[in-house]
Amino acid sequence: MTERENFRRLLAGEMPEYIPAYDMPNWRFYPTFDHQRLNRDGSGFDIYGVEYVSSPEADGGAMSKPGVYILDDITKWRDVIKTPDLSGVDWEKVVKKDVEHRDPANNPLFLATHNGYFQLIVKFMGFENGLCALFEEPEEVKELYEYVSKYYLEVQRQYTKYGNLLALNLTDDTATSINPFVSMDMYRELLKPYYKLHTDMALNDGLYVSIHNCGRCEDQIEDWMDLGISGWDPAQTSNDLVGIKAKYGRKLCIIGGWNSTGPATWQGSSDDMLIEALEKMVSELAPGGGWSFSASVMGASFDEGQMHKKKLIREFYETKVRDYYKNH
């Protein structure tokens, strides 16, 4: 069975043949012509002119440059925020070039059109000004979101047409490790309606929908159900994952559930500590289906200690996880 069909079963609420290892770098992707145009070291600018920076320890991750923002007054967004002109794009050529090396016939491809509506306002304005804009000028925020959503929906429409996608990956980090950044009322007024534009289109086009949301965001799960979302990554351990699995079963596939900041991932931790943490995750989340393995350690890709830990994780998956359902 292909990885694509096996993962489709998960998103459909069915039992997979084997537990997949979610390969986010290769399966989930942003349109290269449209998203961040970054250099190999993580530096560069996105389509709006937002500057990004990274570091070797971020393992390929990048963030908007701290203290450098393109918008300081939400009421002036029309003068600053301009989406690219999509007229004349040879969509079939662009999309096929973007996905051909990902083996779409066998691999489950997840399209992420952008970083998320909450993260958009933050990268334009920073956290302080962005949160103030959401609270003080909600109508301006809605008009900004309405404007950029037309652009991202067209991108989604064309990638769905030509990309042989399995799912849309709705991407937005809306929570800290303790609580969401915004109230549920604000979430439902300012964010959920724009998520729904994308999820409605995806479901109508025959795609599944997963969500990438870091932090303790479990308060939002019922709203995800309303949107037709059936998968969640990275499902961090700041959430009550055992309780969530008991409540939703295979209706919501937990993609991950790994404590990515816990002691087992630290530079000086022992191999035994890492294996013990992996075994605990499997024992809690694998039974009954509705789970995809995803675990790693952060750090510079050239660091020997981190490379060793990543090798242990790969070996643990192959020997202890992949064929779990054959033995349980």
VEXDREN-2710 file (C-alpha; in Angstrom, 1 decimal):
% VEXDREN-2710
k/r/px/py/pz
1/MET/0.0/0.0/0.0
2/THR/1.3/3.4/-0.9
3/GLU/2.0/6.1/1.7
4/ARG/-0.7/8.1/0.1
5/GLU/-3.4/5.5/0.4
6/ASN/-2.3/4.6/3.9
7/PHE/-2.5/8.3/5.0
8/ARG/-5.8/8.8/3.2
9/ARG/-7.3/6.1/5.5
10/LEU/-6.2/8.0/8.5
11/LEU/-7.7/11.3/7.4
12/ALA/-10.9/9.4/6.5
13/GLY/-11.2/8.0/10.0
14/GLU/-10.3/4.5/8.9
15/MET/-7.6/2.1/10.2
16/PRO/-4.3/2.3/8.3
17/GLU/-2.4/-0.8/7.2
18/TYR/0.6/0.5/9.1
19/ILE/1.5/3.5/11.2
20/PRO/2.9/6.2/8.9
21/ALA/5.8/8.5/9.7
22/TYR/4.6/12.0/8.7
23/ASP/7.3/13.4/6.4
24/MET/6.4/17.1/6.8
25/PRO/9.4/18.4/4.8
26/ASN/8.5/16.4/1.7
27/TRP/4.7/15.9/2.0
28/ARG/3.6/19.4/3.2
29/PHE/4.7/22.2/0.9
30/TYR/4.2/25.9/0.2
31/PRO/3.9/27.1/-3.4
32/THR/7.5/28.1/-4.3
33/PHE/6.5/31.0/-6.6
34/ASP/4.2/32.4/-4.0
35/HIS/5.5/31.9/-0.4
36/GLN/8.8/32.9/1.3
37/ARG/11.6/33.3/-1.2
38/LEU/14.4/32.4/1.2
39/ASN/18.0/31.6/0.7
40/ARG/19.5/28.3/1.9
41/ASP/20.5/29.8/5.2
42/GLY/17.0/30.9/5.9
43/SER/17.5/34.6/5.2
44/GLY/15.5/36.5/2.6
45/PHE/12.2/38.2/1.9
46/ASP/8.7/37.0/1.3
47/ILE/6.2/38.2/-1.4
48/TYR/5.2/41.2/0.8
49/GLY/8.7/42.3/1.6
50/VAL/8.8/40.9/5.1
51/GLU/12.4/40.0/6.0
52/TYR/13.2/36.6/7.4
53/VAL/16.2/35.3/9.4
54/SER/17.3/31.9/10.7
55/SER/20.2/30.2/12.5
56/PRO/21.9/26.8/12.2
57/GLU/20.2/25.7/15.4
58/ALA/16.8/26.2/13.9
59/ASP/17.3/23.2/11.6
60/GLY/15.9/25.0/8.6
61/GLY/13.3/27.1/10.3
62/ALA/13.0/30.8/9.7
63/MET/11.1/33.7/11.3
64/SER/10.4/37.3/10.4
65/LYS/13.2/39.5/11.6
66/PRO/12.6/40.7/15.2
67/GLY/11.8/44.4/15.4
68/VAL/11.6/44.9/11.6
69/TYR/8.0/45.2/10.4
70/ILE/6.4/46.5/7.3
71/LEU/3.2/47.9/8.8
72/ASP/2.8/50.0/11.9
73/ASP/-0.8/51.2/11.5
74/ILE/-3.5/48.7/10.5
75/THR/-5.6/51.5/8.9
76/LYS/-2.8/52.0/6.4
77/TRP/-2.6/48.4/5.2
78/ARG/-3.9/49.3/1.7
79/ASP/-0.8/51.4/1.1
80/VAL/1.6/48.7/2.2
81/ILE/0.2/45.2/1.6
82/LYS/0.1/44.2/-2.1
83/THR/-0.5/40.7/-3.3
84/PRO/1.3/39.6/-6.5
85/ASP/-0.5/39.8/-9.9
86/LEU/-1.5/36.2/-10.9
87/SER/-2.6/37.0/-14.4
88/GLY/-0.7/35.2/-17.0
89/VAL/0.6/32.5/-14.7
90/ASP/1.1/29.2/-16.5
91/TRP/-0.5/27.3/-13.6
92/GLU/-0.1/23.8/-15.0
93/LYS/3.6/24.3/-15.6
94/VAL/4.3/26.0/-12.3
95/VAL/2.3/23.4/-10.2
96/LYS/3.8/20.4/-11.9
97/LYS/7.3/21.7/-11.4
98/ASP/6.5/22.2/-7.8
99/VAL/5.2/18.7/-7.1
100/GLU/6.9/16.3/-9.5
101/HIS/9.9/15.6/-7.3
102/ARG/7.5/14.8/-4.4
103/ASP/6.1/11.7/-6.1
104/PRO/2.4/12.7/-5.8
105/ALA/1.2/9.3/-7.0
106/ASN/2.6/7.6/-3.9
107/ASN/3.1/10.3/-1.3
108/PRO/0.3/12.2/0.4
109/LEU/0.7/15.8/-0.6
110/PHE/-0.5/18.6/1.7
111/LEU/-0.8/22.1/0.4
112/ALA/-0.1/24.9/2.8
113/THR/-1.0/28.2/1.0
114/HIS/0.5/30.5/3.6
115/ASN/1.5/30.8/7.3
116/GLY/-2.0/31.5/8.5
117/TYR/-4.2/34.5/9.1
118/PHE/-3.1/35.1/12.7
119/GLN/0.5/34.8/11.7
120/LEU/0.1/37.1/8.8
121/ILE/-1.0/40.0/11.0
122/VAL/1.9/39.2/13.4
123/LYS/4.6/39.1/10.7
124/PHE/3.3/42.4/9.2
125/MET/3.1/44.2/12.5
126/GLY/4.7/42.2/15.3
127/PHE/2.9/40.6/18.2
128/GLU/2.2/43.7/20.2
129/ASN/0.8/45.8/17.3
130/GLY/-0.8/42.9/15.7
131/LEU/-2.8/41.9/18.8
132/CYS/-3.7/45.5/19.3
133/ALA/-5.0/45.7/15.7
134/LEU/-7.2/42.6/16.2
135/PHE/-8.7/44.1/19.4
136/GLU/-9.0/47.8/18.4
137/GLU/-9.6/47.7/14.6
138/PRO/-11.4/44.4/13.8
139/GLU/-13.1/45.8/10.7
140/GLU/-9.8/46.8/9.2
141/VAL/-8.4/43.4/10.0
142/LYS/-11.3/41.8/8.3
143/GLU/-10.9/43.9/5.1
144/LEU/-7.2/43.0/5.0
145/TYR/-8.0/39.3/5.4
146/GLU/-10.7/39.5/2.7
147/TYR/-8.1/41.1/0.4
148/VAL/-5.3/38.5/0.9
149/SER/-7.8/35.6/1.0
150/LYS/-8.8/36.1/-2.6
151/TYR/-5.1/35.7/-3.6
152/TYR/-4.6/32.5/-1.5
153/LEU/-7.9/31.0/-2.6
154/GLU/-6.8/31.3/-6.3
155/VAL/-3.5/29.7/-5.5
156/GLN/-5.3/26.9/-3.7
157/ARG/-7.7/26.5/-6.6
158/GLN/-5.0/26.1/-9.2
159/TYR/-2.8/23.8/-7.1
160/THR/-5.8/21.6/-6.4
161/LYS/-6.5/21.4/-10.2
162/TYR/-3.0/20.4/-11.2
163/GLY/-1.2/19.1/-8.1
164/ASN/-2.7/15.7/-7.4
165/LEU/-3.1/16.8/-3.7
166/LEU/-4.4/14.6/-0.9
167/ALA/-5.1/17.4/1.5
168/LEU/-5.1/21.1/2.4
169/ASN/-2.9/21.8/5.4
170/LEU/-4.5/24.8/7.1
171/THR/-1.6/26.4/8.8
172/ASP/-1.7/28.9/11.7
173/ASP/0.0/29.0/15.1
174/THR/-2.6/30.6/17.3
175/ALA/-1.4/29.6/20.8
176/THR/1.4/29.7/23.3
177/SER/2.4/26.6/25.3
178/ILE/-0.1/27.7/27.9
179/ASN/-3.1/29.2/26.2
180/PRO/-4.3/30.6/22.8
181/PHE/-3.2/34.1/21.9
182/VAL/-6.8/35.3/21.4
183/SER/-10.2/34.6/23.0
184/MET/-12.6/32.1/21.4
185/ASP/-14.9/35.0/20.6
186/MET/-12.1/36.7/18.7
187/TYR/-11.1/33.4/17.1
188/ARG/-14.6/32.9/15.8
189/GLU/-15.1/36.4/14.6
190/LEU/-11.7/37.2/13.0
191/LEU/-10.0/33.9/12.1
192/LYS/-12.5/31.0/11.7
193/PRO/-14.5/32.7/8.8
194/TYR/-11.3/32.9/6.7
195/TYR/-10.3/29.4/7.5
196/LYS/-13.7/28.3/6.4
197/LEU/-13.2/29.9/3.0
198/HIS/-10.3/27.5/2.5
199/THR/-11.8/24.4/4.1
200/ASP/-15.1/24.7/2.1
201/MET/-13.1/25.0/-1.1
202/ALA/-10.9/22.0/-0.2
203/LEU/-13.8/19.7/0.8
204/ASN/-15.8/20.7/-2.2
205/ASP/-12.8/19.8/-4.4
206/GLY/-12.5/16.3/-2.8
207/LEU/-9.5/17.1/-0.5
208/TYR/-9.1/16.2/3.1
209/VAL/-8.2/19.0/5.5
210/SER/-5.5/18.9/8.3
211/ILE/-4.4/21.7/10.5
212/HIS/-0.9/22.7/11.6
213/ASN/-1.3/24.5/15.0
214/CYS/1.4/24.6/17.7
215/GLY/0.8/25.3/21.3
216/ARG/-2.1/24.5/23.7
217/CYS/-4.8/25.1/21.2
218/GLU/-7.2/22.3/22.2
219/ASP/-9.9/24.9/23.0
220/GLN/-10.3/25.3/19.2
221/ILE/-10.9/21.6/18.4
222/GLU/-14.7/21.8/18.3
223/ASP/-14.4/24.6/15.8
224/TRP/-12.0/22.5/13.7
225/MET/-14.7/19.8/13.6
226/ASP/-17.1/22.4/12.3
227/LEU/-14.7/23.2/9.5
228/GLY/-14.3/19.6/8.5
229/ILE/-10.7/19.2/9.7
230/SER/-9.7/15.6/10.3
231/GLY/-5.9/15.8/11.1
232/TRP/-3.8/17.8/13.4
233/ASP/-0.1/18.3/13.6
234/PRO/2.2/18.6/15.5
235/ALA/-0.3/18.1/18.4
236/GLN/2.1/19.2/21.1
237/THR/2.0/17.7/24.6
238/SER/0.9/21.0/26.1
239/ASN/-2.6/19.6/25.1
240/ASP/-4.4/16.8/26.8
241/LEU/-3.7/14.4/24.0
242/VAL/-4.9/11.3/25.8
243/GLY/-8.2/12.9/26.6
244/ILE/-8.5/14.3/23.1
245/LYS/-7.9/10.8/21.6
246/ALA/-10.5/9.3/24.0
247/LYS/-13.1/12.0/23.0
248/TYR/-12.6/12.1/19.3
249/GLY/-11.2/8.7/18.4
250/ARG/-10.4/8.4/14.7
251/LYS/-12.4/11.5/13.8
252/LEU/-9.3/13.6/14.5
253/CYS/-6.0/12.1/13.5
254/ILE/-3.2/13.1/15.9
255/ILE/-0.2/13.7/13.7
256/GLY/2.7/13.8/16.1
257/GLY/2.0/14.1/19.8
258/TRP/5.8/14.3/20.6
259/ASN/7.2/16.4/23.3
260/SER/9.6/18.3/21.1
261/THR/11.0/20.5/23.9
262/GLY/11.2/17.8/26.7
263/PRO/14.4/16.5/28.4
264/ALA/14.6/13.5/26.0
265/THR/15.4/15.9/23.1
266/TRP/18.1/17.9/25.0
267/GLN/21.7/17.8/23.9
268/GLY/23.0/16.0/27.0
269/SER/20.1/13.5/27.5
270/SER/20.8/9.8/27.3
271/ASP/19.7/7.4/24.6
272/ASP/17.6/5.5/27.2
273/MET/15.7/8.6/28.0
274/LEU/14.9/9.2/24.4
275/ILE/13.7/5.7/23.8
276/GLU/11.6/5.8/27.0
277/ALA/9.9/9.0/25.8
278/LEU/9.2/7.4/22.4
279/GLU/7.7/4.3/24.0
280/LYS/5.4/6.4/26.2
281/MET/4.1/8.3/23.1
282/VAL/3.4/5.1/21.2
283/SER/1.6/3.4/24.2
284/GLU/-0.6/6.4/24.6
285/LEU/-1.5/7.3/21.0
286/ALA/-1.1/4.3/18.8
287/PRO/-3.9/2.0/20.1
288/GLY/-7.1/2.1/18.0
289/GLY/-5.6/4.0/15.1
290/GLY/-6.0/7.8/14.4
291/TRP/-2.3/8.5/14.9
292/SER/0.7/9.2/12.8
293/PHE/4.3/9.0/14.1
294/SER/6.2/12.2/14.0
295/ALA/9.2/12.9/16.3
296/SER/12.5/14.7/16.0
297/VAL/15.0/16.8/17.9
298/MET/15.9/20.4/17.2
299/GLY/19.4/21.6/16.6
300/ALA/22.0/22.2/13.9
301/SER/21.8/19.6/11.2
302/PHE/25.6/19.1/11.4
303/ASP/25.7/18.5/15.2
304/GLU/26.8/14.9/15.8
305/GLY/24.7/14.5/19.0
306/GLN/21.5/15.6/17.3
307/MET/22.3/13.5/14.2
308/HIS/22.7/10.5/16.5
309/LYS/19.3/11.1/18.2
310/LYS/17.6/11.5/14.8
311/LYS/19.1/8.2/13.7
312/LEU/17.8/6.5/16.9
313/ILE/14.3/7.9/16.2
314/ARG/14.3/6.6/12.6
315/GLU/15.4/3.2/13.8
316/PHE/12.8/3.1/16.6
317/TYR/10.1/3.9/14.0
318/GLU/11.2/1.2/11.7
319/THR/11.5/-1.5/14.3
320/LYS/8.9/-0.6/16.9
321/VAL/6.2/1.6/15.4
322/ARG/5.6/1.0/11.7
323/ASP/4.1/-2.5/12.0
324/TYR/2.6/-1.9/15.5
325/TYR/-0.9/-3.0/14.4
326/LYS/0.4/-6.4/13.3
327/ASN/1.5/-7.2/16.8
328/HIS/-1.3/-5.6/18.8
END
